[in-house]
Amino acid sequence: MHTILVVGGGIVLLGLFLLFGHLWGSSPAALPMAAKAFVPLWLVLSVVNLWVGVARAGYSLRDELPMLLVVFALPAIVAGVVIWRLTR
């Protein structure tokens, strides 16, 4: 359940990035740039989630690494699709 919530939070965060890109950007490149800015931030937040799982929740690094892949990849793929659709 935690993984679903974190992935959902990542997609909501991407939506916020796109919203602020739309509000503050006057050029057509603002939305793809906002989605591109989301990806490195999401990687950092995903690694923090991994650290919390290992350091605080007691999971092993071996258990958490596949979850890192899922938690990072799903919102990053959505961001990639958004970038692809907006730059066509």
Secondary structure, DSSP 8 states (H G I E B T S, - for coil): -HHHHHHHHHHHHHHHHHHHHHHH--STTHHHHHHHHHHHHHHHHHHHHHHHHHHTS---HHHHHHHHHHHHHHHHHHHHHHHHHHT-
